[in-house]
Amino acid sequence: MNDATALSTKIRGLARLFRFELPFAAGICVLLGELLALGHFPSLSAVGLGFGSVFCISASALILNDYFDIESDQINAPQRPLPSGMVTPRDVIVLSVVVTLLGLTLSYLISVTALLVAVLVWLVGFLYNWRFKKTGLPGNLMVSFSVGMTFVFGGVVVARPFHPIAWFFAIIAALINLGEEIAADAMDSAGDQQAGSRSLAIRWGPEKALRISSTLFILVVLLSSLPFLFGWLPPIYLLPISLMDGSILYGTIQLLNPRQPDKRDYIRWIYLGASAGMLLFLIMRLII
Protein backbone atom coordinates (compact mmCIF):
# COMPACT_ATOMS: atom_id res chain seq x y z
CA MET A 1 0.00 0.00 0.00
CA ASN A 2 1.53 3.35 -1.08
CA ASP A 3 1.48 6.49 1.08
CA ALA A 4 -1.45 8.10 -0.74
CA THR A 5 -3.58 5.00 -0.40
CA ALA A 6 -2.66 4.60 3.26
CA LEU A 7 -3.56 8.24 3.96
CA SER A 8 -6.88 7.89 2.12
CA THR A 9 -7.68 4.75 4.12
CA LYS A 10 -6.84 6.49 7.40
CA ILE A 11 -9.02 9.51 6.55
CA ARG A 12 -11.95 7.27 5.65
CA GLY A 13 -11.45 5.34 8.86
CA LEU A 14 -11.36 8.51 10.97
CA ALA A 15 -14.52 9.77 9.28
CA ARG A 16 -16.32 6.50 9.99
CA LEU A 17 -15.48 6.83 13.68
CA PHE A 18 -17.86 9.79 13.86
CA ARG A 19 -20.93 7.75 12.79
CA PHE A 20 -22.23 11.08 11.54
CA GLU A 21 -25.94 10.26 11.67
CA LEU A 22 -25.76 9.87 15.47
CA PRO A 23 -24.11 13.20 16.44
CA PHE A 24 -26.19 14.89 13.72
CA ALA A 25 -29.35 13.56 15.38
CA ALA A 26 -28.04 14.81 18.75
CA GLY A 27 -27.56 18.26 17.26
CA ILE A 28 -31.09 18.20 15.84
CA CYS A 29 -32.39 17.34 19.32
CA VAL A 30 -30.59 20.39 20.72
CA LEU A 31 -32.17 22.62 18.09
CA LEU A 32 -35.55 21.09 18.80
CA GLY A 33 -35.01 21.73 22.52
CA GLU A 34 -34.26 25.37 21.71
CA LEU A 35 -37.44 25.69 19.65
CA LEU A 36 -39.55 23.98 22.29
CA ALA A 37 -38.19 26.20 25.05
CA LEU A 38 -38.47 29.45 23.10
CA GLY A 39 -41.59 28.84 21.02
CA HIS A 40 -39.88 30.42 18.00
CA PHE A 41 -36.69 30.13 15.99
CA PRO A 42 -33.59 30.99 18.06
CA SER A 43 -30.76 33.20 16.91
CA LEU A 44 -28.33 31.84 14.35
CA SER A 45 -25.54 31.92 16.91
CA ALA A 46 -27.62 29.79 19.31
CA VAL A 47 -28.36 27.35 16.49
CA GLY A 48 -24.76 27.06 15.36
CA LEU A 49 -23.09 26.94 18.78
CA GLY A 50 -25.70 24.59 20.29
CA PHE A 51 -25.62 22.18 17.36
CA GLY A 52 -21.83 22.26 17.00
CA SER A 53 -21.12 21.77 20.69
CA VAL A 54 -23.34 18.72 21.13
CA PHE A 55 -22.32 17.30 17.75
CA CYS A 56 -18.70 17.28 18.93
CA ILE A 57 -19.43 16.01 22.46
CA SER A 58 -21.57 13.20 21.04
CA ALA A 59 -18.96 12.36 18.41
CA SER A 60 -16.19 12.23 21.02
CA ALA A 61 -18.13 9.61 23.00
CA LEU A 62 -18.65 7.52 19.87
CA ILE A 63 -14.98 7.78 18.95
CA LEU A 64 -13.91 6.70 22.45
CA ASN A 65 -16.40 3.85 22.28
CA ASP A 66 -14.42 2.34 19.40
CA TYR A 67 -11.21 2.66 21.43
CA PHE A 68 -12.55 0.96 24.55
CA ASP A 69 -14.72 -1.53 22.68
CA ILE A 70 -12.13 -3.02 20.36
CA GLU A 71 -12.24 -6.46 22.05
CA SER A 72 -15.94 -7.08 21.42
CA ASP A 73 -15.83 -5.30 18.04
CA GLN A 74 -13.31 -7.87 16.83
CA ILE A 75 -16.20 -10.34 17.12
CA ASN A 76 -19.34 -8.24 16.67
CA ALA A 77 -18.10 -5.66 14.16
CA PRO A 78 -14.68 -6.55 12.69
CA GLN A 79 -15.32 -4.13 9.83
CA ARG A 80 -15.11 -1.12 12.17
CA PRO A 81 -12.09 1.15 11.51
CA LEU A 82 -10.03 0.13 14.56
CA PRO A 83 -10.30 -3.69 14.46
CA SER A 84 -9.97 -3.64 10.66
CA GLY A 85 -6.69 -1.70 10.88
CA MET A 86 -7.88 1.43 9.05
CA VAL A 87 -6.77 3.53 12.04
CA THR A 88 -4.53 2.99 15.05
CA PRO A 89 -5.43 3.39 18.75
CA ARG A 90 -3.29 6.55 18.84
CA ASP A 91 -5.28 8.01 15.94
CA VAL A 92 -8.50 7.39 17.85
CA ILE A 93 -7.24 9.06 21.04
CA VAL A 94 -5.91 12.14 19.23
CA LEU A 95 -9.14 12.57 17.28
CA SER A 96 -11.21 12.21 20.46
CA VAL A 97 -9.18 14.88 22.29
CA VAL A 98 -9.44 17.34 19.40
CA VAL A 99 -13.18 16.85 18.98
CA THR A 100 -13.78 17.09 22.74
CA LEU A 101 -11.87 20.37 23.07
CA LEU A 102 -13.79 21.81 20.12
CA GLY A 103 -17.12 20.83 21.66
CA LEU A 104 -16.24 22.31 25.08
CA THR A 105 -14.97 25.52 23.49
CA LEU A 106 -18.22 25.98 21.58
CA SER A 107 -20.25 25.36 24.74
CA TYR A 108 -18.19 27.95 26.64
CA LEU A 109 -19.04 30.49 23.95
CA ILE A 110 -22.72 29.92 24.80
CA SER A 111 -22.49 30.31 28.58
CA VAL A 112 -20.78 28.94 31.66
CA THR A 113 -23.92 26.90 32.39
CA ALA A 114 -23.74 25.35 28.92
CA LEU A 115 -20.08 24.51 29.51
CA LEU A 116 -20.91 22.80 32.81
CA VAL A 117 -23.67 20.75 31.17
CA ALA A 118 -21.35 19.83 28.29
CA VAL A 119 -18.64 18.75 30.75
CA LEU A 120 -21.20 16.63 32.64
CA VAL A 121 -22.41 14.93 29.46
CA TRP A 122 -18.83 14.35 28.27
CA LEU A 123 -17.84 12.93 31.67
CA VAL A 124 -20.81 10.53 31.67
CA GLY A 125 -19.83 9.41 28.17
CA PHE A 126 -16.21 8.89 29.16
CA LEU A 127 -17.07 6.95 32.31
CA TYR A 128 -19.47 4.81 30.34
CA ASN A 129 -16.84 3.91 27.76
CA TRP A 130 -14.09 3.44 30.37
CA ARG A 131 -15.83 1.53 33.16
CA PHE A 132 -19.59 1.19 32.79
CA LYS A 133 -20.20 -0.19 29.31
CA LYS A 134 -20.04 -3.77 30.57
CA THR A 135 -22.26 -3.19 33.61
CA GLY A 136 -25.48 -3.73 31.69
CA LEU A 137 -28.42 -1.62 32.78
CA PRO A 138 -26.36 1.07 34.63
CA GLY A 139 -24.39 1.66 31.44
CA ASN A 140 -27.56 1.72 29.35
CA LEU A 141 -29.02 4.34 31.68
CA MET A 142 -25.89 6.51 31.38
CA VAL A 143 -26.15 6.58 27.60
CA SER A 144 -29.87 7.31 27.75
CA PHE A 145 -29.23 10.15 30.20
CA SER A 146 -26.80 11.71 27.73
CA VAL A 147 -29.31 11.41 24.89
CA GLY A 148 -32.10 13.00 26.91
CA MET A 149 -29.82 15.83 27.99
CA THR A 150 -29.59 17.05 24.39
CA PHE A 151 -33.08 18.52 24.72
CA VAL A 152 -32.26 20.01 28.10
CA PHE A 153 -29.08 21.48 26.61
CA GLY A 154 -31.25 23.14 23.99
CA GLY A 155 -33.14 24.88 26.78
CA VAL A 156 -29.84 25.88 28.38
CA VAL A 157 -28.61 27.40 25.10
CA VAL A 158 -31.59 29.79 25.03
CA ALA A 159 -31.46 30.42 28.82
CA ARG A 160 -34.60 28.38 29.57
CA PRO A 161 -33.20 25.21 31.13
CA PHE A 162 -36.37 24.12 32.95
CA HIS A 163 -38.97 24.42 30.20
CA PRO A 164 -41.44 21.49 30.69
CA ILE A 165 -41.89 20.59 26.99
CA ALA A 166 -38.13 20.35 26.50
CA TRP A 167 -37.92 18.06 29.52
CA PHE A 168 -40.84 15.96 28.23
CA PHE A 169 -39.06 15.34 24.93
CA ALA A 170 -35.86 14.63 26.88
CA ILE A 171 -37.65 11.79 28.68
CA ILE A 172 -39.09 10.43 25.41
CA ALA A 173 -35.65 10.45 23.75
CA ALA A 174 -34.03 8.81 26.78
CA LEU A 175 -36.60 6.00 26.79
CA ILE A 176 -36.20 5.37 23.06
CA ASN A 177 -32.45 5.19 23.48
CA LEU A 178 -32.73 2.91 26.51
CA GLY A 179 -34.86 0.50 24.47
CA GLU A 180 -32.33 0.60 21.63
CA GLU A 181 -29.42 -0.02 24.00
CA ILE A 182 -31.06 -3.08 25.54
CA ALA A 183 -32.07 -4.44 22.12
CA ALA A 184 -28.56 -3.88 20.72
CA ASP A 185 -27.10 -5.77 23.69
CA ALA A 186 -29.38 -8.68 22.79
CA MET A 187 -27.90 -8.68 19.28
CA ASP A 188 -24.32 -8.52 20.58
CA SER A 189 -24.59 -11.02 23.43
CA ALA A 190 -22.06 -13.49 21.95
CA GLY A 191 -19.20 -11.01 21.76
CA ASP A 192 -20.23 -9.15 24.91
CA GLN A 193 -20.21 -12.35 26.96
CA GLN A 194 -16.62 -13.06 25.93
CA ALA A 195 -15.72 -9.46 26.84
CA GLY A 196 -17.22 -9.87 30.32
CA SER A 197 -20.35 -7.74 29.89
CA ARG A 198 -23.19 -8.02 32.40
CA SER A 199 -25.94 -6.85 30.07
CA LEU A 200 -29.57 -7.82 30.59
CA ALA A 201 -29.29 -10.09 27.53
CA ILE A 202 -26.47 -12.07 29.15
CA ARG A 203 -28.04 -12.16 32.61
CA TRP A 204 -31.60 -12.97 31.54
CA GLY A 205 -31.29 -14.07 27.92
CA PRO A 206 -31.67 -12.21 24.59
CA GLU A 207 -35.38 -12.91 24.21
CA LYS A 208 -36.27 -11.47 27.61
CA ALA A 209 -34.05 -8.46 26.92
CA LEU A 210 -35.93 -7.85 23.68
CA ARG A 211 -39.25 -8.03 25.52
CA ILE A 212 -38.01 -5.42 28.01
CA SER A 213 -36.83 -3.26 25.13
CA SER A 214 -40.17 -3.60 23.36
CA THR A 215 -42.02 -2.63 26.55
CA LEU A 216 -40.02 0.60 26.67
CA PHE A 217 -40.87 1.36 23.05
CA ILE A 218 -44.56 0.83 23.69
CA LEU A 219 -44.31 3.10 26.74
CA VAL A 220 -42.89 5.82 24.48
CA VAL A 221 -45.86 5.49 22.13
CA LEU A 222 -48.27 5.80 25.06
CA LEU A 223 -46.46 8.79 26.54
CA SER A 224 -46.33 10.60 23.20
CA SER A 225 -50.05 11.36 23.47
CA LEU A 226 -49.64 13.37 26.69
CA PRO A 227 -48.76 16.73 25.05
CA PHE A 228 -52.05 16.59 23.15
CA LEU A 229 -54.15 15.37 26.06
CA PHE A 230 -52.85 18.22 28.24
CA GLY A 231 -52.98 20.82 25.47
CA TRP A 232 -49.23 21.42 25.38
CA LEU A 233 -49.17 21.04 21.57
CA PRO A 234 -51.81 21.75 18.89
CA PRO A 235 -53.28 18.73 17.02
CA ILE A 236 -51.33 19.45 13.83
CA TYR A 237 -48.22 18.07 15.51
CA LEU A 238 -49.87 14.66 15.57
CA LEU A 239 -48.34 14.19 12.09
CA PRO A 240 -44.66 13.98 13.14
CA ILE A 241 -45.56 12.21 16.37
CA SER A 242 -47.56 9.61 14.40
CA LEU A 243 -44.59 9.10 12.06
CA MET A 244 -42.38 8.45 15.08
CA ASP A 245 -44.92 6.18 16.75
CA GLY A 246 -45.57 4.20 13.56
CA SER A 247 -41.87 3.54 13.03
CA ILE A 248 -41.43 2.51 16.65
CA LEU A 249 -44.42 0.14 16.56
CA TYR A 250 -43.33 -1.49 13.28
CA GLY A 251 -39.77 -1.96 14.51
CA THR A 252 -41.01 -3.31 17.82
CA ILE A 253 -43.21 -5.90 16.11
CA GLN A 254 -40.23 -7.08 14.06
CA LEU A 255 -38.00 -7.25 17.13
CA LEU A 256 -40.52 -9.60 18.75
CA ASN A 257 -40.91 -11.70 15.58
CA PRO A 258 -39.04 -15.00 16.17
CA ARG A 259 -38.85 -15.60 12.40
CA GLN A 260 -36.59 -12.58 11.89
CA PRO A 261 -33.04 -13.98 11.89
CA ASP A 262 -31.19 -10.65 12.16
CA LYS A 263 -33.01 -7.87 13.95
CA ARG A 264 -30.33 -5.21 13.88
CA ASP A 265 -31.97 -3.42 10.96
CA TYR A 266 -35.13 -2.90 13.00
CA ILE A 267 -33.23 -1.26 15.85
CA ARG A 268 -31.88 1.16 13.26
CA TRP A 269 -35.38 1.49 11.77
CA ILE A 270 -36.71 2.64 15.16
CA TYR A 271 -33.87 5.10 15.57
CA LEU A 272 -34.20 6.56 12.08
CA GLY A 273 -38.01 6.67 12.29
CA ALA A 274 -37.88 8.54 15.60
CA SER A 275 -35.25 10.91 14.20
CA ALA A 276 -37.37 11.53 11.08
CA GLY A 277 -40.40 12.30 13.24
CA MET A 278 -38.41 14.78 15.32
CA LEU A 279 -36.92 16.37 12.19
CA LEU A 280 -40.41 16.81 10.70
CA PHE A 281 -41.55 18.29 14.01
CA LEU A 282 -38.65 20.72 13.82
CA ILE A 283 -39.53 21.77 10.25
CA MET A 284 -43.18 22.27 11.14
CA ARG A 285 -42.20 24.28 14.21
CA LEU A 286 -40.25 26.61 11.92
CA ILE A 287 -43.02 27.23 9.39
CA ILE A 288 -46.18 27.13 11.50
Order of alpha helices (4+ residues) and beta strands (2+ residues): alpha-alpha-alpha-alpha-alpha-alpha-alpha-alpha-alpha-alpha-alpha-alpha-alpha-alpha-alpha
